[in-house]
């Protein structure tokens, strides 16, 4: 398989991550009116983080194998962490209604009423809002598609790590 060069691949991934966030914000949130839950916001942060890492890798364009592998490893770890939160939300969505945790306050309120560390902790845990399936395509809910995206991003990280040229 012939891949674009290291810099181009990172630039394409950074652009793809920006596209995912643009779709989430402009289409799902603004056009369809779907409010993101705590875990959705957490997943967005990890998509943005992968995009930023790839953008920096494209700008830096390290020539050494170690430099390229460092960025690829960061991409892989970040995509896997984001995938964890997608799986967590899919798990919450699979729970019977009586097992779903209670819904929490809006995100804006979290950062106003709690310390940043407490608010972030609550975002990472998720709540009952995260268990609602608001949108589906081909039988997969939003976190399912985000998980697919993280798997692709992790795969690209692996390919970048082991690429020869």
C-alpha positions as CSV (number, residue, x, y, z in Angstrom):
1,X,0.0,0.0,0.0
2,X,1.3,3.4,-1.0
3,X,0.7,6.1,1.6
4,X,1.2,9.8,1.2
5,X,4.4,11.0,2.8
6,X,4.7,11.5,6.6
7,X,3.9,15.3,6.5
8,X,1.0,14.9,4.1
9,X,-0.6,12.1,6.1
10,X,-0.4,14.2,9.3
11,X,-1.9,17.2,7.5
12,X,-4.7,15.1,6.1
13,X,-5.5,13.7,9.6
14,X,-5.4,17.1,11.2
15,X,-7.8,18.4,8.4
16,X,-10.1,15.3,9.0
17,X,-10.2,16.0,12.7
18,X,-11.1,19.6,12.1
19,X,-13.8,18.3,9.7
20,X,-15.2,16.0,12.4
21,X,-15.4,18.8,14.9
22,X,-17.0,21.2,12.3
23,X,-19.7,18.5,11.6
24,X,-20.3,18.0,15.3
25,X,-20.7,21.7,16.0
26,X,-22.3,23.1,12.9
27,X,-24.5,20.2,11.8
28,X,-25.4,18.2,14.8
29,X,-25.3,20.9,17.5
30,X,-26.4,24.0,15.6
31,X,-28.5,22.6,12.7
32,X,-30.1,19.6,14.4
33,X,-30.1,21.2,17.8
34,X,-28.5,18.2,19.6
35,X,-26.8,19.3,22.8
36,X,-23.6,17.4,23.5
37,X,-23.5,15.4,26.8
38,X,-20.5,15.2,29.1
39,X,-18.9,12.3,27.3
40,X,-19.6,13.8,23.9
41,X,-17.6,16.9,25.0
42,X,-14.8,14.6,26.3
43,X,-14.7,12.8,23.0
44,X,-14.5,16.1,21.1
45,X,-11.5,17.1,23.2
46,X,-9.7,13.9,22.2
47,X,-10.6,14.4,18.5
48,X,-9.2,18.0,18.8
49,X,-6.1,16.6,20.6
50,X,-5.4,14.1,17.8
51,X,-5.8,16.9,15.2
52,X,-3.5,19.3,17.1
53,X,-0.8,16.5,17.5
54,X,-1.1,15.8,13.8
55,X,-0.9,19.5,12.9
56,X,2.2,20.0,15.0
57,X,3.7,16.9,13.5
58,X,3.0,18.2,10.0
59,X,4.6,21.6,10.8
60,X,7.6,20.1,12.6
61,X,8.0,17.3,10.1
62,X,10.8,15.5,12.0
63,X,13.2,13.7,9.7
64,X,14.4,11.2,12.3
65,X,12.5,8.0,12.8
66,X,12.4,8.6,16.6
67,X,10.7,12.0,16.1
68,X,8.2,10.5,13.7
69,X,7.5,7.6,16.0
70,X,7.1,9.9,19.0
71,X,4.3,11.8,17.2
72,X,2.7,8.5,16.0
73,X,2.8,7.1,19.5
74,X,1.0,10.3,20.8
75,X,-1.6,9.9,18.1
76,X,-2.2,6.3,19.0
77,X,-2.4,6.9,22.7
78,X,-4.7,9.9,22.3
79,X,-7.0,8.0,19.9
80,X,-7.2,5.0,22.2
81,X,-8.1,7.3,25.2
82,X,-10.8,8.9,23.1
83,X,-12.0,5.5,22.1
84,X,-12.3,4.5,25.7
85,X,-14.8,7.3,26.3
86,X,-16.8,6.3,23.2
87,X,-17.0,2.8,24.6
88,X,-18.0,4.1,28.0
89,X,-20.8,6.1,26.4
90,X,-21.9,3.0,24.3
91,X,-22.0,1.0,27.6
92,X,-24.1,3.7,29.2
93,X,-26.5,3.6,26.2
94,X,-26.8,-0.2,26.6
95,X,-27.9,-0.1,30.2
96,X,-31.5,-0.8,31.2
97,X,-33.4,2.3,32.1
98,X,-33.4,1.5,35.8
99,X,-29.5,1.2,35.9
100,X,-28.8,4.6,34.1
101,X,-27.2,7.1,36.4
102,X,-29.0,10.4,37.2
103,X,-28.6,13.3,34.9
104,X,-26.3,16.1,35.9
105,X,-26.4,19.9,35.5
106,X,-25.4,21.6,32.2
107,X,-21.7,21.9,31.4
108,X,-21.7,25.7,31.8
109,X,-23.0,25.3,35.3
110,X,-20.3,22.7,36.2
111,X,-17.5,25.2,35.5
112,X,-19.3,28.0,37.3
113,X,-20.2,26.1,40.4
114,X,-17.2,23.7,40.8
115,X,-13.5,23.8,40.6
116,X,-12.0,23.0,37.3
117,X,-10.7,19.6,38.5
118,X,-14.1,18.7,39.9
119,X,-15.9,19.8,36.7
120,X,-13.4,17.8,34.5
121,X,-13.9,14.8,36.8
122,X,-17.7,15.0,36.3
123,X,-17.2,15.3,32.5
124,X,-15.1,12.2,32.4
125,X,-17.6,10.1,34.4
126,X,-20.6,11.0,32.3
127,X,-24.2,11.0,33.5
128,X,-27.7,9.9,32.5
129,X,-27.8,12.4,29.6
130,X,-25.0,10.3,28.0
131,X,-27.2,7.3,27.9
132,X,-29.7,8.9,25.6
133,X,-29.5,7.9,21.9
134,X,-30.2,11.1,20.1
135,X,-29.1,10.1,16.6
136,X,-28.4,7.0,14.6
137,X,-27.1,6.0,11.2
138,X,-27.0,2.4,10.0
139,X,-27.8,1.3,13.5
140,X,-24.9,3.0,15.2
141,X,-25.4,5.9,17.5
142,X,-23.1,9.0,17.6
143,X,-20.5,7.5,20.0
144,X,-20.4,4.4,17.8
145,X,-19.4,6.5,14.8
146,X,-16.9,8.4,16.9
147,X,-15.5,5.1,18.1
148,X,-15.1,4.1,14.4
149,X,-13.3,7.4,13.8
150,X,-10.9,6.7,16.8
151,X,-10.2,3.3,15.5
152,X,-9.3,4.8,12.1
153,X,-7.1,7.4,13.8
154,X,-5.4,4.8,16.0
155,X,-4.8,2.7,12.8
156,X,-3.2,5.7,11.1
157,X,-1.0,6.2,14.2
158,X,0.1,2.6,14.0
159,X,0.8,2.9,10.3
160,X,2.8,6.1,10.9
161,X,4.7,4.4,13.7
162,X,5.8,1.5,11.5
163,X,6.1,3.2,8.1
164,X,9.4,2.7,6.3
165,X,9.6,6.0,4.5
